[in-house]
Amino acid sequence: MPLTIPPIPNAAPFVAFSDNVGIFSNSKAREIPARLNAIAQALKDHINTLWLGTATSFINGTVIAGLNAALAKIETFSNGIETRINNQMAEFQVNLANYLGTNAGYSVSAANAALFTGGIVAGDIVYDVAGRAVSIRQGPRLINGITYNDDGTMAGYAEKLTLGGITYTRAYSFTYTPDGQIAAITEV
């Protein structure tokens, strides 16, 4: 929207001052008020006719146009952020609905049962030739790569947990005290 700069009016505070000043009537200074009014009016006319158009053109063509361009870029950037946030929230809602959904393979109750209290079906355990477990499946969690030290103690294992189509993998190793007690379990 272009800006319109109004001309300097012939009204307060730019009204001509009185040139009927009795103190000047009998002196050579009697023409001073009229000449000052003429100078002020000539300055107003000059500003209104020559300068006002240039100033208006500069403000509208440079300042306002630059501000409008900057606002358009800000609006585009803001709309892009809003779209990305809306898309992420929609994806989050879908994932949350799947996670909380009834009979979902990774519902809260199924995840809690599998991770904390769920039973292990006999067929979900794989043994090596020495009869040691090397893989255990428990719902969405798979413990595999179970390795043993020469003395038969567990050396480490890997764990994969799949929730919402995303698989998280961690690996752990064990260290023992001289008397065979677990000293530390370290994530590797």
N, CA and C atoms as an extended XYZ file, in Angstrom:
564
Properties=species:S:1:pos:R:3:atomname:S:1:resname:S:1:resid:I:1 pbc="F F F"
N         0.844       -1.165        0.000 N   MET     1
C         0.000        0.000        0.000 CA  MET     1
C         0.895        1.235        0.000 C   MET     1
N         0.741        2.114       -0.991 N   PRO     2
C         1.593        3.302       -1.029 CA  PRO     2
C         1.225        4.282        0.077 C   PRO     2
N         2.200        5.025        0.459 N   LEU     3
C         2.054        6.033        1.498 CA  LEU     3
C         1.837        7.381        0.828 C   LEU     3
N         0.918        8.173        1.360 N   THR     4
C         0.668        9.508        0.833 CA  THR     4
C         1.127       10.526        1.859 C   THR     4
N         2.031       11.400        1.455 N   ILE     5
C         2.507       12.451        2.344 CA  ILE     5
C         1.717       13.709        2.011 C   ILE     5
N         0.955       14.218        2.967 N   PRO     6
C         0.151       15.409        2.664 CA  PRO     6
C         1.035       16.651        2.558 C   PRO     6
N         0.607       17.637        1.773 N   PRO     7
C         1.382       18.872        1.685 CA  PRO     7
C         1.309       19.655        2.988 C   PRO     7
N         2.254       20.559        3.151 N   ILE     8
C         2.245       21.421        4.336 CA  ILE     8
C         1.036       22.350        4.195 C   ILE     8
N         0.142       22.356        5.172 N   PRO     9
C        -1.081       23.151        5.040 CA  PRO     9
C        -0.849       24.618        5.392 C   PRO     9
N        -1.807       25.422        5.020 N   ASN    10
C        -1.811       26.826        5.442 CA  ASN    10
C        -2.693       26.954        6.681 C   ASN    10
N        -2.447       26.088        7.634 N   ALA    11
C        -3.194       26.075        8.893 CA  ALA    11
C        -2.184       25.891       10.019 C   ALA    11
N        -2.651       26.048       11.243 N   ALA    12
C        -1.755       25.930       12.396 CA  ALA    12
C        -1.052       24.583       12.349 C   ALA    12
N         0.206       24.491       12.612 N   PRO    13
C         1.106       25.547       13.074 CA  PRO    13
C         1.777       26.288       11.913 C   PRO    13
N         1.297       26.074       10.690 N   PHE    14
C         1.948       26.687        9.523 CA  PHE    14
C         1.168       27.879        8.976 C   PHE    14
N         0.248       28.419        9.737 N   VAL    15
C        -0.542       29.547        9.284 CA  VAL    15
C         0.337       30.808        9.240 C   VAL    15
N         0.043       31.672        8.321 N   ALA    16
C         0.808       32.929        8.221 CA  ALA    16
C         0.581       33.772        9.473 C   ALA    16
N         1.613       34.376        9.911 N   PHE    17
C         1.465       35.217       11.098 CA  PHE    17
C         0.973       36.598       10.688 C   PHE    17
N         0.483       37.302       11.666 N   SER    18
C        -0.127       38.610       11.380 CA  SER    18
C         0.928       39.616       10.918 C   SER    18
N         0.606       40.306        9.843 N   ASP    19
C         1.520       41.347        9.389 CA  ASP    19
C         0.964       42.733        9.729 C   ASP    19
N        -0.088       42.769       10.521 N   ASN    20
C        -0.647       44.031       10.981 CA  ASN    20
C        -0.139       44.291       12.395 C   ASN    20
N         1.084       44.741       12.473 N   VAL    21
C         1.700       44.992       13.766 CA  VAL    21
C         1.926       46.500       13.852 C   VAL    21
N         1.173       47.111       14.762 N   GLY    22
C         1.203       48.566       14.886 CA  GLY    22
C         2.568       49.134       15.192 C   GLY    22
N         3.413       48.396       15.866 N   ILE    23
C         4.729       48.919       16.253 CA  ILE    23
C         5.600       49.222       15.045 C   ILE    23
N         5.333       48.514       13.928 N   PHE    24
C         6.152       48.711       12.730 CA  PHE    24
C         5.568       49.764       11.779 C   PHE    24
N         4.386       50.252       12.058 N   SER    25
C         3.693       51.086       11.073 CA  SER    25
C         4.433       52.381       10.713 C   SER    25
N         5.167       52.967       11.605 N   ASN    26
C         5.846       54.219       11.316 CA  ASN    26
C         7.345       54.052       11.152 C   ASN    26
N         7.786       52.870       10.759 N   SER    27
C         9.237       52.665       10.600 CA  SER    27
C         9.513       51.920        9.304 C   SER    27
N        10.772       51.838        8.995 N   LYS    28
C        11.174       51.086        7.803 CA  LYS    28
C        10.931       49.584        7.983 C   LYS    28
N        10.752       49.144        9.226 N   ALA    29
C        10.539       47.725        9.519 CA  ALA    29
C         9.117       47.277        9.218 C   ALA    29
N         8.239       48.191        8.759 N   ARG    30
C         6.842       47.838        8.528 CA  ARG    30
C         6.667       46.751        7.464 C   ARG    30
N         7.652       46.547        6.597 N   GLU    31
C         7.552       45.525        5.551 CA  GLU    31
C         8.071       44.147        6.002 C   GLU    31
N         8.713       44.107        7.188 N   ILE    32
C         9.294       42.827        7.657 CA  ILE    32
C         8.244       41.730        7.803 C   ILE    32
N         7.128       41.939        8.499 N   PRO    33
C         6.146       40.845        8.636 CA  PRO    33
C         5.635       40.330        7.289 C   PRO    33
N         5.345       41.230        6.359 N   ALA    34
C         4.845       40.792        5.052 CA  ALA    34
C         5.902       40.000        4.303 C   ALA    34
N         7.146       40.429        4.405 N   ARG    35
C         8.222       39.703        3.711 CA  ARG    35
C         8.490       38.342        4.355 C   ARG    35
N         8.430       38.304        5.694 N   LEU    36
C         8.590       36.998        6.370 CA  LEU    36
C         7.476       36.038        5.973 C   LEU    36
N         6.258       36.538        5.887 N   ASN    37
C         5.132       35.702        5.429 CA  ASN    37
C         5.370       35.218        4.004 C   ASN    37
N         5.868       36.094        3.161 N   ALA    38
C         6.129       35.716        1.766 CA  ALA    38
C         7.225       34.663        1.688 C   ALA    38
N         8.272       34.815        2.509 N   ILE    39
C         9.355       33.814        2.527 CA  ILE    39
C         8.815       32.472        3.017 C   ILE    39
N         8.039       32.477        4.096 N   ALA    40
C         7.472       31.231        4.635 CA  ALA    40
C         6.563       30.563        3.615 C   ALA    40
N         5.740       31.361        2.930 N   GLN    41
C         4.833       30.799        1.923 CA  GLN    41
C         5.617       30.234        0.750 C   GLN    41
N         6.670       30.935        0.335 N   ALA    42
C         7.495       30.442       -0.773 CA  ALA    42
C         8.162       29.122       -0.383 C   ALA    42
N         8.616       29.000        0.863 N   LEU    43
C         9.221       27.745        1.334 CA  LEU    43
C         8.197       26.616        1.340 C   LEU    43
N         6.986       26.881        1.825 N   LYS    44
C         5.927       25.864        1.806 CA  LYS    44
C         5.617       25.440        0.367 C   LYS    44
N         5.487       26.424       -0.518 N   ASP    45
C         5.191       26.101       -1.921 CA  ASP    45
C         6.302       25.261       -2.536 C   ASP    45
N         7.542       25.619       -2.234 N   HIS    46
C         8.694       24.862       -2.748 CA  HIS    46
C         8.654       23.412       -2.248 C   HIS    46
N         8.440       23.247       -0.959 N   ILE    47
C         8.380       21.890       -0.382 CA  ILE    47
C         7.215       21.121       -0.988 C   ILE    47
N         6.040       21.756       -1.069 N   ASN    48
C         4.846       21.059       -1.564 CA  ASN    48
C         4.937       20.701       -3.039 C   ASN    48
N         5.564       21.540       -3.843 N   THR    49
C         5.590       21.256       -5.280 CA  THR    49
C         6.821       20.479       -5.720 C   THR    49
N         7.981       20.765       -5.170 N   LEU    50
C         9.195       20.123       -5.651 CA  LEU    50
C         9.680       18.964       -4.766 C   LEU    50
N         9.662       19.133       -3.481 N   TRP    51
C        10.256       18.139       -2.590 CA  TRP    51
C         9.294       17.015       -2.234 C   TRP    51
N         8.019       17.345       -2.068 N   LEU    52
C         7.027       16.371       -1.604 CA  LEU    52
C         6.906       15.179       -2.561 C   LEU    52
N         6.886       15.431       -3.866 N   GLY    53
C         6.799       14.339       -4.838 CA  GLY    53
C         8.012       13.425       -4.789 C   GLY    53
N         9.208       14.005       -4.641 N   THR    54
C        10.436       13.212       -4.558 CA  THR    54
C        10.453       12.377       -3.295 C   THR    54
N        10.060       12.994       -2.178 N   ALA    55
C        10.038       12.258       -0.907 CA  ALA    55
C         9.019       11.127       -0.949 C   ALA    55
N         7.838       11.401       -1.470 N   THR    56
C         6.791       10.373       -1.575 CA  THR    56
C         7.258        9.230       -2.475 C   THR    56
N         7.846        9.570       -3.602 N   SER    57
C         8.340        8.552       -4.528 CA  SER    57
C         9.427        7.697       -3.878 C   SER    57
N        10.357        8.330       -3.166 N   PHE    58
C        11.422        7.581       -2.497 CA  PHE    58
C        10.856        6.659       -1.421 C   PHE    58
N         9.960        7.185       -0.596 N   ILE    59
C         9.391        6.371        0.481 CA  ILE    59
C         8.621        5.182       -0.098 C   ILE    59
N         7.774        5.441       -1.106 N   ASN    60
C         6.982        4.346       -1.677 CA  ASN    60
C         7.819        3.395       -2.518 C   ASN    60
N         8.755        3.935       -3.301 N   GLY    61
C         9.532        3.093       -4.203 CA  GLY    61
C        10.667        2.355       -3.538 C   GLY    61
N        11.195        2.882       -2.442 N   THR    62
C        12.346        2.257       -1.799 CA  THR    62
C        11.990        1.683       -0.431 C   THR    62
N        11.539        2.545        0.456 N   VAL    63
C        11.293        2.118        1.839 CA  VAL    63
C        10.113        1.153        1.917 C   VAL    63
N         8.952        1.560        1.418 N   ILE    64
C         7.751        0.715        1.510 CA  ILE    64
C         7.951       -0.568        0.702 C   ILE    64
N         8.534       -0.468       -0.488 N   ALA    65
C         8.769       -1.658       -1.311 CA  ALA    65
C         9.715       -2.626       -0.592 C   ALA    65
N        10.763       -2.085        0.024 N   GLY    66
C        11.692       -2.942        0.778 CA  GLY    66
C        11.018       -3.597        1.974 C   GLY    66
N        10.208       -2.835        2.692 N   LEU    67
C         9.471       -3.408        3.829 CA  LEU    67
C         8.496       -4.483        3.371 C   LEU    67
N         7.797       -4.234        2.261 N   ASN    68
C         6.863       -5.245        1.741 CA  ASN    68
C         7.595       -6.518        1.335 C   ASN    68
N         8.754       -6.383        0.705 N   ALA    69
C         9.537       -7.561        0.310 CA  ALA    69
C        10.012       -8.324        1.545 C   ALA    69
N        10.472       -7.594        2.566 N   ALA    70
C        10.925       -8.256        3.794 CA  ALA    70
C         9.769       -8.961        4.483 C   ALA    70
N         8.615       -8.314        4.535 N   LEU    71
C         7.440       -8.943        5.154 CA  LEU    71
C         7.019      -10.194        4.386 C   LEU    71
N         7.113      -10.169        3.064 N   ALA    72
C         6.772      -11.352        2.263 CA  ALA    72
C         7.714      -12.509        2.579 C   ALA    72
N         9.013      -12.203        2.727 N   LYS    73
C         9.976      -13.260        3.077 CA  LYS    73
C         9.710      -13.799        4.480 C   LYS    73
N         9.408      -12.922        5.418 N   ILE    74
C         9.092      -13.358        6.788 CA  ILE    74
C         7.849      -14.231        6.778 C   ILE    74
N         6.844      -13.831        6.001 N   GLU    75
C         5.616      -14.619        5.926 CA  GLU    75
C         5.883      -15.999        5.327 C   GLU    75
N         6.675      -16.062        4.264 N   THR    76
C         7.019      -17.350        3.651 CA  THR    76
C         7.771      -18.239        4.637 C   THR    76
N         8.738      -17.663        5.324 N   PHE    77
C         9.506      -18.422        6.322 CA  PHE    77
C         8.598      -18.920        7.437 C   PHE    77
N         7.722      -18.034        7.937 N   SER    78
C         6.800      -18.394        9.009 CA  SER    78
C         5.842      -19.496        8.561 C   SER    78
N         5.327      -19.392        7.342 N   ASN    79
C         4.425      -20.426        6.819 CA  ASN    79
C         5.149      -21.758        6.679 C   ASN    79
N         6.423      -21.708        6.258 N   GLY    80
C         7.203      -22.943        6.149 CA  GLY    80
C         7.399      -23.608        7.498 C   GLY    80
N         7.713      -22.819        8.510 N   ILE    81
C         7.874      -23.379        9.861 CA  ILE    81
C         6.554      -23.946       10.354 C   ILE    81
N         5.467      -23.209       10.130 N   GLU    82
C         4.156      -23.685       10.567 CA  GLU    82
C         3.809      -25.012        9.882 C   GLU    82
N         4.099      -25.117        8.595 N   THR    83
C         3.824      -26.358        7.865 CA  THR    83
C         4.647      -27.508        8.429 C   THR    83
N         5.940      -27.262        8.676 N   ARG    84
C         6.792      -28.324        9.230 CA  ARG    84
C         6.311      -28.751       10.606 C   ARG    84
N         5.924      -27.798       11.441 N   ILE    85
C         5.416      -28.144       12.775 CA  ILE    85
C         4.118      -28.937       12.649 C   ILE    85
N         3.220      -28.494       11.775 N   ASN    86
C         1.956      -29.219       11.588 CA  ASN    86
C         2.208      -30.640       11.094 C   ASN    86
N         3.141      -30.807       10.152 N   ASN    87
C         3.462      -32.143        9.643 CA  ASN    87
C         4.048      -33.023       10.741 C   ASN    87
N         4.952      -32.461       11.543 N   GLN    88
C         5.553      -33.238       12.635 CA  GLN    88
C         4.495      -33.612       13.668 C   GLN    88
N         3.593      -32.685       13.970 N   MET    89
C         2.533      -32.988       14.941 CA  MET    89
C         1.596      -34.069       14.396 C   MET    89
N         1.274      -34.008       13.108 N   ALA    90
C         0.417      -35.035       12.517 CA  ALA    90
C         1.102      -36.395       12.585 C   ALA    90
N         2.407      -36.428       12.269 N   GLU    91
C         3.144      -37.684       12.359 CA  GLU    91
C         3.195      -38.176       13.802 C   GLU    91
N         3.411      -37.262       14.725 N   PHE    92
C         3.430      -37.624       16.148 CA  PHE    92
C         2.081      -38.199       16.573 C   PHE    92
N         0.978      -37.582       16.115 N   GLN    93
C        -0.348      -38.083       16.475 CA  GLN    93
C        -0.567      -39.496       15.943 C   GLN    93
N        -0.133      -39.735       14.706 N   VAL    94
C        -0.274      -41.078       14.131 CA  VAL    94
C         0.539      -42.080       14.938 C   VAL    94
N         1.797      -41.731       15.226 N   ASN    95
C         2.646      -42.642       15.996 CA  ASN    95
C         2.102      -42.865       17.391 C   ASN    95
N         1.603      -41.809       18.024 N   LEU    96
C         1.046      -41.944       19.362 CA  LEU    96
C        -0.205      -42.805       19.325 C   LEU    96
N        -1.040      -42.601       18.310 N   ALA    97
C        -2.252      -43.424       18.185 CA  ALA    97
C        -1.873      -44.888       17.989 C   ALA    97
N        -0.859      -45.147       17.175 N   ASN    98
C        -0.413      -46.528       16.980 CA  ASN    98
C         0.149      -47.111       18.277 C   ASN    98
N         0.888      -46.289       19.004 N   TYR    99
C         1.496      -46.762       20.248 CA  TYR    99
C         0.438      -47.061       21.299 C   TYR    99
N        -0.576      -46.209       21.364 N   LEU   100
C        -1.606      -46.377       22.385 CA  LEU   100
C        -2.777      -47.234       21.918 C   LEU   100
N        -2.806      -47.576       20.633 N   GLY   101
C        -3.955      -48.260       20.066 CA  GLY   101
C        -4.235      -49.628       20.675 C   GLY   101
N        -5.522      -49.954       20.728 N   THR   102
C        -5.945      -51.257       21.219 CA  THR   102
C        -5.476      -52.336       20.254 C   THR   102
N        -4.945      -53.416       20.775 N   ASN   103
C        -4.444      -54.553       20.011 CA  ASN   103
C        -3.272      -54.190       19.099 C   ASN   103
N        -2.658      -53.050       19.312 N   ALA   104
C        -1.480      -52.700       18.520 CA  ALA   104
C        -0.326      -53.568       18.988 C   ALA   104
N         0.521      -53.947       18.067 N   GLY   105
C         1.654      -54.799       18.425 CA  GLY   105
C         2.618      -54.105       19.371 C   GLY   105
N         2.537      -52.804       19.444 N   TYR   106
C         3.419      -52.072       20.332 CA  TYR   106
C         2.618      -51.086       21.175 C   TYR   106
N         1.433      -51.545       21.629 N   SER   107
C         0.628      -50.724       22.530 CA  SER   107
C         1.349      -50.610       23.869 C   SER   107
N         0.881      -49.703       24.696 N   VAL   108
C         1.501      -49.512       26.011 CA  VAL   108
C         1.495      -50.816       26.790 C   VAL   108
N         0.359      -51.473       26.814 N   SER   109
C         0.283      -52.704       27.603 CA  SER   109
C         1.176      -53.790       27.008 C   SER   109
N         1.221      -53.880       25.667 N   ALA   110
C         2.071      -54.895       25.052 CA  ALA   110
C         3.544      -54.596       25.300 C   ALA   110
N         3.921      -53.317       25.186 N   ALA   111
C         5.319      -52.954       25.428 CA  ALA   111
C         5.689      -53.200       26.883 C   ALA   111
N         4.800      -52.804       27.798 N   ASN   112
C         5.087      -53.039       29.219 CA  ASN   112
C         5.193      -54.532       29.518 C   ASN   112
N         4.291      -55.310       28.947 N   ALA   113
C         4.319      -56.753       29.192 CA  ALA   113
C         5.597      -57.371       28.631 C   ALA   113
N         5.994      -56.941       27.433 N   ALA   114
C         7.174      -57.515       26.801 CA  ALA   114
C         8.457      -57.075       27.485 C   ALA   114
N         8.500      -55.831       27.903 N   LEU   115
C         9.740      -55.309       28.455 CA  LEU   115
C         9.902      -55.573       29.935 C   LEU   115
N         8.814      -55.638       30.659 N   PHE   116
C         8.946      -55.687       32.110 CA  PHE   116
C         8.362      -56.943       32.746 C   PHE   116
N         7.216      -57.388       32.272 N   THR   117
C         6.576      -58.523       32.951 CA  THR   117
C         6.195      -59.646       32.007 C   THR   117
N         6.441      -59.468       30.727 N   GLY   118
C         5.976      -60.456       29.761 CA  GLY   118
C         6.695      -61.791       29.888 C   GLY   118
N         5.943      -62.850       29.646 N   GLY   119
C         6.528      -64.179       29.670 CA  GLY   119
C         7.305      -64.461       28.394 C   GLY   119
N         8.172      -65.426       28.458 N   ILE   120
C         8.962      -65.827       27.291 CA  ILE   120
C         8.465      -67.201       26.863 C   ILE   120
N         8.090      -67.297       25.599 N   VAL   121
C         7.622      -68.567       25.057 CA  VAL   121
C         8.850      -69.435       24.777 C   VAL   121
N         8.734      -70.719       25.061 N   ALA   122
C         9.878      -71.625       24.924 CA  ALA   122
C        10.481      -71.591       23.521 C   ALA   122
N         9.677      -71.483       22.498 N   GLY   123
C        10.183      -71.466       21.133 CA  GLY   123
C        10.922      -70.192       20.772 C   GLY   123
N        10.849      -69.174       21.617 N   ASP   124
C        11.506      -67.900       21.342 CA  ASP   124
C        12.926      -67.839       21.906 C   ASP   124
N        13.434      -68.978       22.418 N   ILE   125
C        14.808      -69.030       22.930 CA  ILE   125
C        15.602      -69.978       22.033 C   ILE   125
N        16.772      -69.486       21.571 N   VAL   126
C        17.647      -70.309       20.738 CA  VAL   126
C        18.894      -70.626       21.559 C   VAL   126
N        19.319      -71.908       21.525 N   TYR   127
C        20.472      -72.360       22.308 CA  TYR   127
C        21.625      -72.747       21.379 C   TYR   127
N        22.844      -72.644       21.901 N   ASP   128
C        23.992      -73.138       21.144 CA  ASP   128
C        24.195      -74.621       21.454 C   ASP   128
N        25.233      -75.226       20.882 N   VAL   129
C        25.464      -76.664       21.052 CA  VAL   129
C        25.776      -77.020       22.501 C   VAL   129
N        26.257      -76.059       23.266 N   ALA   130
C        26.571      -76.315       24.676 CA  ALA   130
C        25.347      -76.129       25.561 C   ALA   130
N        24.193      -75.799       24.967 N   GLY   131
C        22.972      -75.636       25.739 CA  GLY   131
C        22.807      -74.246       26.354 C   GLY   131
N        23.590      -73.290       25.885 N   ARG   132
C        23.496      -71.924       26.422 CA  ARG   132
C        22.612      -71.078       25.491 C   ARG   132
N        21.817      -70.182       26.094 N   ALA   133
C        20.953      -69.293       25.297 CA  ALA   133
C        21.822      -68.330       24.499 C   ALA   133
N        21.543      -68.201       23.193 N   VAL   134
C        22.265      -67.254       22.348 CA  VAL   134
C        21.318      -66.196       21.774 C   VAL   134
N        19.992      -66.438       21.895 N   SER   135
C        19.007      -65.496       21.376 CA  SER   135
C        17.701      -65.689       22.128 C   SER   135
N        17.082      -64.587       22.523 N   ILE   136
C        15.792      -64.636       23.218 CA  ILE   136
C        14.897      -63.565       22.615 C   ILE   136
N        13.726      -63.974       22.134 N   ARG   137
C        12.741      -63.007       21.629 CA  ARG   137
C        11.663      -62.874       22.684 C   ARG   137
N        11.321      -61.609       22.993 N   GLN   138
C        10.288      -61.320       23.980 CA  GLN   138
C         9.456      -60.168       23.435 C   GLN   138
N         8.408      -60.474       22.697 N   GLY   139
C         7.574      -59.437       22.087 CA  GLY   139
C         8.394      -58.627       21.089 C   GLY   139
N         8.395      -57.305       21.240 N   PRO   140
C         9.141      -56.476       20.302 CA  PRO   140
C        10.646      -56.399       20.615 C   PRO   140
N        11.089      -57.137       21.603 N   ARG   141
C        12.500      -57.088       22.011 CA  ARG   141
C        13.193      -58.398       21.641 C   ARG   141
N        14.392      -58.258       21.044 N   LEU   142
C        15.208      -59.418       20.701 CA  LEU   142
C        16.563      -59.247       21.370 C   LEU   142
N        16.901      -60.187       22.217 N   ILE   143
C        18.232      -60.216       22.816 CA  ILE   143
C        18.991      -61.278       22.038 C   ILE   143
N        20.056      -60.844       21.349 N   ASN   144
C        20.799      -61.796       20.522 CA  ASN   144
C        22.290      -61.528       20.664 C   ASN   144
N        23.058      -62.334       20.006 N   GLY   145
C        24.507      -62.165       20.083 CA  GLY   145
C        25.018      -62.380       21.497 C   GLY   145
N        24.347      -63.234       22.232 N   ILE   146
C        24.798      -63.513       23.604 CA  ILE   146
C        26.096      -64.306       23.512 C   ILE   146
N        27.140      -63.773       24.142 N   THR   147
C        28.448      -64.445       24.123 CA  THR   147
C        28.843      -64.800       25.551 C   THR   147
N        29.731      -65.804       25.641 N   TYR   148
C        30.144      -66.307       26.956 CA  TYR   148
C        31.665      -66.323       27.060 C   TYR   148
N        32.141      -66.146       28.270 N   ASN   149
C        33.574      -66.289       28.559 CA  ASN   149
C        33.912      -67.778       28.638 C   ASN   149
N        35.209      -68.098       28.659 N   ASP   150
C        35.646      -69.495       28.736 CA  ASP   150
C        35.139      -70.188       29.990 C   ASP   150
N        34.943      -69.429       31.073 N   ASP   151
C        34.480      -70.046       32.323 CA  ASP   151
C        32.963      -70.210       32.363 C   ASP   151
N        32.264      -69.837       31.259 N   GLY   152
C        30.821      -70.028       31.179 CA  GLY   152
C        30.008      -68.810       31.593 C   GLY   152
N        30.663      -67.762       32.080 N   THR   153
C        29.916      -66.555       32.439 CA  THR   153
C        29.584      -65.759       31.179 C   THR   153
N        28.506      -64.978       31.249 N   MET   154
C        28.085      -64.198       30.077 CA  MET   154
C        29.066      -63.053       29.852 C   MET   154
N        29.547      -62.919       28.598 N   ALA   155
C        30.490      -61.856       28.250 CA  ALA   155
C        29.751      -60.608       27.754 C   ALA   155
N        28.616      -60.780       27.085 N   GLY   156
C        27.870      -59.637       26.580 CA  GLY   156
C        26.706      -60.069       25.724 C   GLY   156
N        25.920      -59.105       25.299 N   TYR   157
C        24.796      -59.381       24.409 CA  TYR   157
C        24.378      -58.088       23.718 C   TYR   157
N        23.566      -58.233       22.672 N   ALA   158
C        22.980      -57.093       21.960 CA  ALA   158
C        21.477      -57.159       22.154 C   ALA   158
N        20.859      -56.004       22.139 N   GLU   159
C        19.413      -55.944       22.335 CA  GLU   159
C        18.819      -55.058       21.249 C   GLU   159
N        17.767      -55.557       20.592 N   LYS   160
C        17.050      -54.777       19.588 CA  LYS   160
C        15.608      -54.653       20.045 C   LYS   160
N        15.122      -53.434       20.059 N   LEU   161
C        13.743      -53.167       20.459 CA  LEU   161
C        13.078      -52.410       19.320 C   LEU   161
N        11.963      -52.952       18.815 N   THR   162
C        11.260      -52.324       17.705 CA  THR   162
C         9.921      -51.816       18.207 C   THR   162
N         9.760      -50.486       18.156 N   LEU   163
C         8.503      -49.846       18.545 CA  LEU   163
C         8.115      -48.871       17.440 C   LEU   163
N         6.902      -48.973       16.964 N   GLY   164
C         6.421      -48.052       15.934 CA  GLY   164
C         7.213      -48.113       14.654 C   GLY   164
N         7.771      -49.261       14.326 N   GLY   165
C         8.536      -49.413       13.103 CA  GLY   165
C         9.964      -48.892       13.208 C   GLY   165
N        10.360      -48.440       14.377 N   ILE   166
C        11.720      -47.944       14.586 CA  ILE   166
C        12.436      -48.935       15.489 C   ILE   166
N        13.627      -49.340       15.064 N   THR   167
C        14.401      -50.310       15.849 CA  THR   167
C        15.521      -49.589       16.567 C   THR   167
N        15.585      -49.843       17.872 N   TYR   168
C        16.647      -49.302       18.717 CA  TYR   168
C        17.580      -50.449       19.078 C   TYR   168
N        18.887      -50.234       18.926 N   THR   169
C        19.855      -51.290       19.192 CA  THR   169
C        20.853      -50.822       20.236 C   THR   169
N        21.141      -51.706       21.195 N   ARG   170
C        22.159      -51.445       22.207 CA  ARG   170
C        22.931      -52.734       22.440 C   ARG   170
N        24.169      -52.584       22.849 N   ALA   171
C        24.992      -53.756       23.169 CA  ALA   171
C        25.607      -53.544       24.548 C   ALA   171
N        25.776      -54.629       25.283 N   TYR   172
C        26.300      -54.567       26.644 CA  TYR   172
C        27.412      -55.587       26.823 C   TYR   172
N        28.335      -55.266       27.717 N   SER   173
C        29.373      -56.237       28.094 CA  SER   173
C        29.420      -56.309       29.620 C   SER   173
N        29.898      -57.465       30.122 N   PHE   174
C        29.940      -57.706       31.567 CA  PHE   174
C        31.390      -57.800       32.027 C   PHE   174
N        31.639      -57.281       33.205 N   THR   175
C        32.924      -57.519       33.886 CA  THR   175
C        32.593      -58.114       35.251 C   THR   175
N        33.543      -58.922       35.734 N   TYR   176
C        33.279      -59.676       36.964 CA  TYR   176
C        34.361      -59.401       38.007 C   TYR   176
N        33.966      -59.593       39.252 N   THR   177
C        34.928      -59.517       40.352 CA  THR   177
C        35.708      -60.828       40.380 C   THR   177
N        36.845      -60.904       41.101 N   PRO   178
C        37.623      -62.151       41.163 CA  PRO   178
C        36.826      -63.348       41.682 C   PRO   178
N        35.814      -63.087       42.495 N   ASP   179
C        35.036      -64.220       43.022 CA  ASP   179
C        33.840      -64.578       42.138 C   ASP   179
N        33.765      -63.993       40.889 N   GLY   180
C        32.747      -64.394       39.921 CA  GLY   180
C        31.458      -63.606       39.972 C   GLY   180
N        31.382      -62.559       40.787 N   GLN   181
C        30.179      -61.716       40.848 CA  GLN   181
C        30.258      -60.642       39.752 C   GLN   181
N        29.106      -60.200       39.248 N   ILE   182
C        29.100      -59.146       38.234 CA  ILE   182
C        29.585      -57.838       38.882 C   ILE   182
N        30.650      -57.262       38.290 N   ALA   183
C        31.188      -56.004       38.784 CA  ALA   183
C        30.527      -54.823       38.065 C   ALA   183
N        30.291      -54.969       36.745 N   ALA   184
C        29.698      -53.893       35.967 CA  ALA   184
C        29.094      -54.413       34.689 C   ALA   184
N        28.028      -53.775       34.254 N   ILE   185
C        27.439      -54.022       32.948 CA  ILE   185
C        27.595      -52.706       32.202 C   ILE   185
N        28.320      -52.741       31.091 N   THR   186
C        28.657      -51.521       30.368 CA  THR   186
C        28.035      -51.529       28.986 C   THR   186
N        27.413      -50.406       28.615 N   GLU   187
C        26.893      -50.300       27.254 CA  GLU   187
C        28.066      -49.981       26.329 C   GLU   187
N        28.160      -50.756       25.246 N   VAL   188
C        29.269      -50.560       24.293 CA  VAL   188
C        28.758      -50.004       22.988 C   VAL   188
